[in-house]
Amino acid sequence: MRIPVLFFILTFSLPFTACTIHRIDIQQGNVITTDMVDELKIGMTKRQVRFVMGTPMLQDPFHPQRWDYIFTLQPGDTRKITESVRVTVYFKQDELIKIDKEGI
């Protein structure tokens, strides 16, 4: 009587021991490298900045002369953002006048 019960428990509990929750890494925004930021120079046009950095993550319609590039990384094994990079570029008409870097 004990063997069928033991066999039943082992048979039905074994598949559940392999079940784990897998969380994927979450990347959001533009991938920003130090090489990309180093290529930015005061006096570049909007077109040149877009070629180097890509399309900005945020383009505020109320501040069209400011572009924000944001990148965050949240690994699946932790639930905290471990990497956060933000680059904000400012233009006067069509010319780059200021670069703010945060997290690089």
N, CA, C and O atoms as a GROMACS GRO file, in nm:
protein
  416
    1MET      N    1   0.081  -0.119   0.000
    1MET     CA    2   0.000   0.000   0.000
    1MET      C    3   0.086   0.126   0.000
    1MET      O    4   0.047   0.228  -0.058
    2ARG      N    5   0.200   0.120   0.064
    2ARG     CA    6   0.285   0.237   0.070
    2ARG      C    7   0.353   0.265  -0.064
    2ARG      O    8   0.372   0.381  -0.099
    3ILE      N    9   0.389   0.165  -0.136
    3ILE     CA   10   0.460   0.184  -0.262
    3ILE      C   11   0.373   0.256  -0.366
    3ILE      O   12   0.424   0.348  -0.430
    4PRO      N   13   0.248   0.221  -0.386
    4PRO     CA   14   0.167   0.297  -0.482
    4PRO      C   15   0.150   0.443  -0.441
    4PRO      O   16   0.150   0.531  -0.527
    5VAL      N   17   0.135   0.469  -0.313
    5VAL     CA   18   0.119   0.608  -0.268
    5VAL      C   19   0.248   0.685  -0.292
    5VAL      O   20   0.244   0.798  -0.341
    6LEU      N   21   0.362   0.627  -0.258
    6LEU     CA   22   0.491   0.690  -0.280
    6LEU      C   23   0.516   0.712  -0.429
    6LEU      O   24   0.564   0.818  -0.470
    7PHE      N   25   0.484   0.611  -0.510
    7PHE     CA   26   0.499   0.623  -0.654
    7PHE      C   27   0.410   0.735  -0.708
    7PHE      O   28   0.453   0.812  -0.794
    8PHE      N   29   0.289   0.745  -0.660
    8PHE     CA   30   0.195   0.849  -0.701
    8PHE      C   31   0.248   0.989  -0.666
    8PHE      O   32   0.242   1.080  -0.748
    9ILE      N   33   0.299   1.005  -0.547
    9ILE     CA   34   0.352   1.135  -0.503
    9ILE      C   35   0.474   1.175  -0.586
    9ILE      O   36   0.483   1.289  -0.632
   10LEU      N   37   0.565   1.084  -0.607
   10LEU     CA   38   0.684   1.115  -0.685
   10LEU      C   39   0.651   1.144  -0.831
   10LEU      O   40   0.708   1.235  -0.891
   11THR      N   41   0.560   1.069  -0.886
   11THR     CA   42   0.524   1.087  -1.026
   11THR      C   43   0.462   1.224  -1.052
   11THR      O   44   0.493   1.288  -1.152
   12PHE      N   45   0.377   1.269  -0.963
   12PHE     CA   46   0.308   1.395  -0.987
   12PHE      C   47   0.378   1.516  -0.928
   12PHE      O   48   0.344   1.629  -0.965
   13SER      N   49   0.474   1.498  -0.840
   13SER     CA   50   0.546   1.613  -0.785
   13SER      C   51   0.674   1.643  -0.862
   13SER      O   52   0.724   1.755  -0.854
   14LEU      N   53   0.728   1.548  -0.934
   14LEU     CA   54   0.852   1.568  -1.008
   14LEU      C   55   0.843   1.678  -1.114
   14LEU      O   56   0.936   1.758  -1.123
   15PRO      N   57   0.738   1.686  -1.193
   15PRO     CA   58   0.732   1.794  -1.293
   15PRO      C   59   0.730   1.934  -1.232
   15PRO      O   60   0.775   2.029  -1.295
   16PHE      N   61   0.678   1.947  -1.113
   16PHE     CA   62   0.669   2.079  -1.052
   16PHE      C   63   0.801   2.126  -0.992
   16PHE      O   64   0.815   2.245  -0.965
   17THR      N   65   0.895   2.039  -0.972
   17THR     CA   66   1.024   2.080  -0.916
   17THR      C   67   1.107   2.156  -1.018
   17THR      O   68   1.196   2.231  -0.980
   18ALA      N   69   1.081   2.138  -1.145
   18ALA     CA   70   1.157   2.206  -1.249
   18ALA      C   71   1.096   2.341  -1.287
   18ALA      O   72   1.153   2.413  -1.369
   19CYS      N   73   0.984   2.376  -1.231
   19CYS     CA   74   0.918   2.501  -1.267
   19CYS      C   75   0.982   2.618  -1.193
   19CYS      O   76   0.985   2.621  -1.070
   20THR      N   77   1.033   2.712  -1.268
   20THR     CA   78   1.084   2.836  -1.211
   20THR      C   79   1.032   2.952  -1.295
   20THR      O   80   0.995   2.935  -1.411
   21ILE      N   81   1.031   3.068  -1.236
   21ILE     CA   82   0.987   3.186  -1.309
   21ILE      C   83   1.108   3.249  -1.375
   21ILE      O   84   1.209   3.276  -1.311
   22HIS      N   85   1.096   3.271  -1.504
   22HIS     CA   86   1.204   3.335  -1.578
   22HIS      C   87   1.161   3.476  -1.614
   22HIS      O   88   1.058   3.497  -1.678
   23ARG      N   89   1.241   3.572  -1.573
   23ARG     CA   90   1.213   3.712  -1.606
   23ARG      C   91   1.318   3.760  -1.706
   23ARG      O   92   1.438   3.737  -1.687
   24ILE      N   93   1.273   3.827  -1.809
   24ILE     CA   94   1.365   3.874  -1.911
   24ILE      C   95   1.421   4.010  -1.873
   24ILE      O   96   1.362   4.082  -1.792
   25ASP      N   97   1.536   4.045  -1.933
   25ASP     CA   98   1.592   4.178  -1.916
   25ASP      C   99   1.507   4.277  -1.994
   25ASP      O  100   1.462   4.248  -2.105
   26ILE      N  101   1.486   4.394  -1.936
   26ILE     CA  102   1.405   4.496  -2.001
   26ILE      C  103   1.494   4.616  -2.033
   26ILE      O  104   1.547   4.681  -1.943
   27GLN      N  105   1.509   4.644  -2.163
   27GLN     CA  106   1.583   4.760  -2.209
   27GLN      C  107   1.483   4.857  -2.268
   27GLN      O  108   1.397   4.819  -2.347
   28GLN      N  109   1.496   4.983  -2.230
   28GLN     CA  110   1.406   5.084  -2.284
   28GLN      C  111   1.485   5.205  -2.330
   28GLN      O  112   1.583   5.244  -2.266
   29GLY      N  113   1.443   5.262  -2.440
   29GLY     CA  114   1.505   5.385  -2.490
   29GLY      C  115   1.611   5.358  -2.593
   29GLY      O  116   1.619   5.250  -2.652
   30ASN      N  117   1.693   5.461  -2.613
   30ASN     CA  118   1.801   5.456  -2.710
   30ASN      C  119   1.926   5.399  -2.644
   30ASN      O  120   1.961   5.438  -2.533
   31VAL      N  121   1.993   5.308  -2.711
   31VAL     CA  122   2.122   5.260  -2.660
   31VAL      C  123   2.222   5.374  -2.680
   31VAL      O  124   2.241   5.424  -2.790
   32ILE      N  125   2.286   5.414  -2.570
   32ILE     CA  126   2.378   5.527  -2.572
   32ILE      C  127   2.515   5.477  -2.527
   32ILE      O  128   2.528   5.421  -2.418
   33THR      N  129   2.615   5.498  -2.611
   33THR     CA  130   2.751   5.460  -2.575
   33THR      C  131   2.836   5.585  -2.557
   33THR      O  132   2.799   5.693  -2.603
   34THR      N  133   2.948   5.570  -2.489
   34THR     CA  134   3.036   5.686  -2.469
   34THR      C  135   3.097   5.731  -2.601
   34THR      O  136   3.124   5.849  -2.619
   35ASP      N  137   3.117   5.638  -2.694
   35ASP     CA  138   3.169   5.675  -2.826
   35ASP      C  139   3.072   5.767  -2.898
   35ASP      O  140   3.113   5.862  -2.964
   36MET      N  141   2.943   5.737  -2.887
   36MET     CA  142   2.842   5.821  -2.952
   36MET      C  143   2.843   5.962  -2.893
   36MET      O  144   2.839   6.060  -2.966
   37VAL      N  145   2.850   5.970  -2.762
   37VAL     CA  146   2.847   6.102  -2.696
   37VAL      C  147   2.975   6.179  -2.726
   37VAL      O  148   2.972   6.301  -2.741
   38ASP      N  149   3.089   6.108  -2.736
   38ASP     CA  150   3.215   6.174  -2.767
   38ASP      C  151   3.216   6.233  -2.907
   38ASP      O  152   3.289   6.329  -2.934
   39GLU      N  153   3.136   6.177  -2.997
   39GLU     CA  154   3.130   6.230  -3.134
   39GLU      C  155   3.051   6.361  -3.142
   39GLU      O  156   3.065   6.435  -3.240
   40LEU      N  157   2.969   6.389  -3.042
   40LEU     CA  158   2.891   6.513  -3.044
   40LEU      C  159   2.982   6.633  -3.023
   40LEU      O  160   3.065   6.633  -2.931
   41LYS      N  161   2.968   6.733  -3.106
   41LYS     CA  162   3.047   6.855  -3.097
   41LYS      C  163   2.953   6.976  -3.106
   41LYS      O  164   2.855   6.976  -3.180
   42ILE      N  165   2.987   7.077  -3.029
   42ILE     CA  166   2.910   7.202  -3.035
   42ILE      C  167   2.920   7.256  -3.178
   42ILE      O  168   3.028   7.259  -3.237
   43GLY      N  169   2.808   7.300  -3.232
   43GLY     CA  170   2.803   7.354  -3.367
   43GLY      C  171   2.748   7.256  -3.470
   43GLY      O  172   2.727   7.292  -3.585
   44MET      N  173   2.725   7.130  -3.429
   44MET     CA  174   2.668   7.032  -3.522
   44MET      C  175   2.524   7.068  -3.553
   44MET      O  176   2.456   7.132  -3.472
   45THR      N  177   2.477   7.027  -3.670
   45THR     CA  178   2.337   7.051  -3.707
   45THR      C  179   2.249   6.941  -3.646
   45THR      O  180   2.299   6.840  -3.598
   46LYS      N  181   2.119   6.964  -3.649
   46LYS     CA  182   2.025   6.863  -3.599
   46LYS      C  183   2.038   6.734  -3.679
   46LYS      O  184   2.028   6.625  -3.623
   47ARG      N  185   2.059   6.747  -3.806
   47ARG     CA  186   2.072   6.628  -3.891
   47ARG      C  187   2.196   6.547  -3.854
   47ARG      O  188   2.191   6.424  -3.852
   48GLN      N  189   2.306   6.613  -3.824
   48GLN     CA  190   2.428   6.544  -3.784
   48GLN      C  191   2.411   6.475  -3.649
   48GLN      O  192   2.459   6.364  -3.629
   49VAL      N  193   2.344   6.542  -3.557
   49VAL     CA  194   2.320   6.483  -3.425
   49VAL      C  195   2.231   6.360  -3.439
   49VAL      O  196   2.256   6.258  -3.375
   50ARG      N  197   2.129   6.369  -3.520
   50ARG     CA  198   2.039   6.254  -3.543
   50ARG      C  199   2.116   6.138  -3.608
   50ARG      O  200   2.087   6.022  -3.579
   51PHE      N  201   2.213   6.168  -3.694
   51PHE     CA  202   2.293   6.063  -3.757
   51PHE      C  203   2.380   5.991  -3.653
   51PHE      O  204   2.395   5.869  -3.658
   52VAL      N  205   2.436   6.067  -3.558
   52VAL     CA  206   2.523   6.008  -3.455
   52VAL      C  207   2.443   5.936  -3.347
   52VAL      O  208   2.477   5.823  -3.311
   53MET      N  209   2.339   5.998  -3.296
   53MET     CA  210   2.266   5.948  -3.180
   53MET      C  211   2.140   5.870  -3.214
   53MET      O  212   2.091   5.792  -3.133
   54GLY      N  213   2.087   5.890  -3.332
   54GLY     CA  214   1.960   5.828  -3.368
   54GLY      C  215   1.844   5.922  -3.336
   54GLY      O  216   1.864   6.037  -3.297
   55THR      N  217   1.724   5.871  -3.352
   55THR     CA  218   1.605   5.951  -3.324
   55THR      C  219   1.590   5.968  -3.173
   55THR      O  220   1.601   5.871  -3.098
   56PRO      N  221   1.566   6.090  -3.126
   56PRO     CA  222   1.554   6.112  -2.981
   56PRO      C  223   1.433   6.041  -2.923
   56PRO      O  224   1.329   6.028  -2.988
   57MET      N  225   1.448   5.996  -2.800
   57MET     CA  226   1.338   5.929  -2.729
   57MET      C  227   1.225   6.028  -2.700
   57MET      O  228   1.108   5.994  -2.712
   58LEU      N  229   1.262   6.148  -2.662
   58LEU     CA  230   1.162   6.251  -2.630
   58LEU      C  231   1.188   6.376  -2.712
   58LEU      O  232   1.299   6.429  -2.713
   59GLN      N  233   1.085   6.423  -2.778
   59GLN     CA  234   1.087   6.552  -2.846
   59GLN      C  235   0.965   6.628  -2.798
   59GLN      O  236   0.853   6.604  -2.843
   60ASP      N  237   0.987   6.719  -2.707
   60ASP     CA  238   0.878   6.795  -2.648
   60ASP      C  239   0.826   6.898  -2.748
   60ASP      O  240   0.905   6.978  -2.799
   61PRO      N  241   0.696   6.898  -2.778
   61PRO     CA  242   0.644   6.996  -2.874
   61PRO      C  243   0.652   7.140  -2.822
   61PRO      O  244   0.650   7.234  -2.900
   62PHE      N  245   0.662   7.156  -2.690
   62PHE     CA  246   0.672   7.289  -2.633
   62PHE      C  247   0.817   7.339  -2.628
   62PHE      O  248   0.841   7.458  -2.610
   63HIS      N  249   0.913   7.248  -2.643
   63HIS     CA  250   1.055   7.283  -2.646
   63HIS      C  251   1.121   7.209  -2.763
   63HIS      O  252   1.196   7.113  -2.742
   64PRO      N  253   1.095   7.254  -2.886
   64PRO     CA  254   1.148   7.180  -3.002
   64PRO      C  255   1.299   7.189  -3.016
   64PRO      O  256   1.358   7.115  -3.094
   65GLN      N  257   1.362   7.278  -2.941
   65GLN     CA  258   1.506   7.293  -2.949
   65GLN      C  259   1.580   7.204  -2.848
   65GLN      O  260   1.700   7.219  -2.829
   66ARG      N  261   1.508   7.114  -2.784
   66ARG     CA  262   1.567   7.023  -2.684
   66ARG      C  263   1.530   6.880  -2.720
   66ARG      O  264   1.413   6.848  -2.741
   67TRP      N  265   1.631   6.793  -2.728
   67TRP     CA  266   1.610   6.652  -2.754
   67TRP      C  267   1.663   6.572  -2.636
   67TRP      O  268   1.772   6.600  -2.586
   68ASP      N  269   1.588   6.471  -2.593
   68ASP     CA  270   1.630   6.386  -2.482
   68ASP      C  271   1.650   6.244  -2.531
   68ASP      O  272   1.563   6.185  -2.596
   69TYR      N  273   1.767   6.190  -2.500
   69TYR     CA  274   1.800   6.050  -2.529
   69TYR      C  275   1.809   5.978  -2.395
   69TYR      O  276   1.890   6.016  -2.310
   70ILE      N  277   1.728   5.875  -2.375
   70ILE     CA  278   1.720   5.806  -2.247
   70ILE      C  279   1.737   5.656  -2.270
   70ILE      O  280   1.683   5.600  -2.365
   71PHE      N  281   1.813   5.592  -2.179
   71PHE     CA  282   1.830   5.447  -2.184
   71PHE      C  283   1.825   5.393  -2.042
   71PHE      O  284   1.894   5.444  -1.954
   72THR      N  285   1.743   5.290  -2.020
   72THR     CA  286   1.740   5.223  -1.890
   72THR      C  287   1.747   5.073  -1.912
   72THR      O  288   1.698   5.020  -2.013
   73LEU      N  289   1.808   5.005  -1.816
   73LEU     CA  290   1.821   4.860  -1.821
   73LEU      C  291   1.777   4.803  -1.687
   73LEU      O  292   1.824   4.845  -1.582
   74GLN      N  293   1.684   4.708  -1.693
   74GLN     CA  294   1.635   4.638  -1.573
   74GLN      C  295   1.655   4.490  -1.594
   74GLN      O  296   1.576   4.427  -1.666
   75PRO      N  297   1.760   4.431  -1.532
   75PRO     CA  298   1.781   4.287  -1.548
   75PRO      C  299   1.665   4.207  -1.490
   75PRO      O  300   1.599   4.251  -1.396
   76GLY      N  301   1.640   4.091  -1.547
   76GLY     CA  302   1.529   4.008  -1.504
   76GLY      C  303   1.546   3.950  -1.366
   76GLY      O  304   1.448   3.925  -1.296
   77ASP      N  305   1.672   3.926  -1.326
   77ASP     CA  306   1.693   3.864  -1.195
   77ASP      C  307   1.672   3.963  -1.080
   77ASP      O  308   1.651   3.921  -0.966
   78THR      N  309   1.680   4.092  -1.107
   78THR     CA  310   1.648   4.192  -1.005
   78THR      C  311   1.532   4.275  -1.056
   78THR      O  312   1.507   4.279  -1.176
   79ARG      N  313   1.465   4.338  -0.970
   79ARG     CA  314   1.353   4.422  -1.013
   79ARG      C  315   1.386   4.569  -1.001
   79ARG      O  316   1.296   4.653  -0.989
   80LYS      N  317   1.514   4.601  -1.003
   80LYS     CA  318   1.558   4.739  -0.992
   80LYS      C  319   1.630   4.780  -1.119
   80LYS      O  320   1.695   4.697  -1.183
   81ILE      N  321   1.618   4.905  -1.156
   81ILE     CA  322   1.689   4.957  -1.272
   81ILE      C  323   1.836   4.970  -1.233
   81ILE      O  324   1.870   5.042  -1.139
   82THR      N  325   1.923   4.900  -1.305
   82THR     CA  326   2.064   4.900  -1.270
   82THR      C  327   2.145   4.998  -1.353
   82THR      O  328   2.252   5.042  -1.311
   83GLU      N  329   2.095   5.033  -1.470
   83GLU     CA  330   2.168   5.125  -1.556
   83GLU      C  331   2.070   5.228  -1.609
   83GLU      O  332   1.964   5.195  -1.662
   84SER      N  333   2.107   5.354  -1.595
   84SER     CA  334   2.024   5.462  -1.645
   84SER      C  335   2.115   5.570  -1.704
   84SER      O  336   2.201   5.625  -1.635
   85VAL      N  337   2.095   5.600  -1.831
   85VAL     CA  338   2.176   5.699  -1.900
   85VAL      C  339   2.081   5.800  -1.964
   85VAL      O  340   1.979   5.764  -2.023
   86ARG      N  341   2.117   5.927  -1.951
   86ARG     CA  342   2.035   6.032  -2.011
   86ARG      C  343   2.127   6.137  -2.073
   86ARG      O  344   2.217   6.189  -2.007
   87VAL      N  345   2.102   6.168  -2.198
   87VAL     CA  346   2.176   6.273  -2.269
   87VAL      C  347   2.072   6.369  -2.325
   87VAL      O  348   1.980   6.329  -2.396
   88THR      N  349   2.089   6.496  -2.292
   88THR     CA  350   2.000   6.600  -2.343
   88THR      C  351   2.083   6.697  -2.426
   88THR      O  352   2.185   6.748  -2.380
   89VAL      N  353   2.037   6.721  -2.548
   89VAL     CA  354   2.107   6.815  -2.635
   89VAL      C  355   2.015   6.934  -2.662
   89VAL      O  356   1.894   6.919  -2.676
   90TYR      N  357   2.075   7.052  -2.668
   90TYR     CA  358   2.001   7.176  -2.689
   90TYR      C  359   2.051   7.242  -2.817
   90TYR      O  360   2.170   7.242  -2.847
   91PHE      N  361   1.957   7.298  -2.891
   91PHE     CA  362   1.988   7.364  -3.016
   91PHE      C  363   1.944   7.509  -3.011
   91PHE      O  364   1.851   7.545  -2.940
   92LYS      N  365   2.014   7.592  -3.088
   92LYS     CA  366   1.967   7.727  -3.116
   92LYS      C  367   1.952   7.732  -3.267
   92LYS      O  368   2.049   7.732  -3.342
   93GLN      N  369   1.827   7.737  -3.309
   93GLN     CA  370   1.788   7.723  -3.448
   93GLN      C  371   1.828   7.584  -3.496
   93GLN      O  372   1.761   7.488  -3.459
   94ASP      N  373   1.931   7.568  -3.574
   94ASP     CA  374   1.968   7.435  -3.623
   94ASP      C  375   2.108   7.395  -3.576
   94ASP      O  376   2.169   7.305  -3.634
   95GLU      N  377   2.160   7.460  -3.473
   95GLU     CA  378   2.297   7.438  -3.430
   95GLU      C  379   2.302   7.391  -3.285
   95GLU      O  380   2.236   7.448  -3.198
   96LEU      N  381   2.381   7.288  -3.258
   96LEU     CA  382   2.397   7.233  -3.124
   96LEU      C  383   2.474   7.333  -3.037
   96LEU      O  384   2.583   7.376  -3.073
   97ILE      N  385   2.415   7.369  -2.921
   97ILE     CA  386   2.479   7.467  -2.834
   97ILE      C  387   2.516   7.412  -2.696
   97ILE      O  388   2.601   7.469  -2.628
   98LYS      N  389   2.451   7.301  -2.654
   98LYS     CA  390   2.476   7.250  -2.519
   98LYS      C  391   2.447   7.101  -2.514
   98LYS      O  392   2.354   7.052  -2.578
   99ILE      N  393   2.529   7.028  -2.435
   99ILE     CA  394   2.511   6.884  -2.416
   99ILE      C  395   2.512   6.855  -2.266
   99ILE      O  396   2.609   6.886  -2.198
  100ASP      N  397   2.406   6.796  -2.216
  100ASP     CA  398   2.400   6.752  -2.075
  100ASP      C  399   2.407   6.600  -2.073
  100ASP      O  400   2.333   6.532  -2.143
  101LYS      N  401   2.500   6.547  -1.991
  101LYS     CA  402   2.517   6.401  -1.980
  101LYS      C  403   2.490   6.360  -1.837
  101LYS      O  404   2.533   6.427  -1.743
  102GLU      N  405   2.420   6.251  -1.822
  102GLU     CA  406   2.389   6.199  -1.689
  102GLU      C  407   2.398   6.046  -1.692
  102GLU      O  408   2.328   5.982  -1.770
  103GLY      N  409   2.483   5.990  -1.609
  103GLY     CA  410   2.496   5.846  -1.602
  103GLY      C  411   2.598   5.786  -1.695
  103GLY      O  412   2.608   5.664  -1.706
  104ILE      N  413   2.676   5.869  -1.762
  104ILE     CA  414   2.782   5.817  -1.852
  104ILE      C  415   2.914   5.824  -1.779
  104ILE      O  416   3.017   5.785  -1.834
   0.00000   0.00000   0.00000
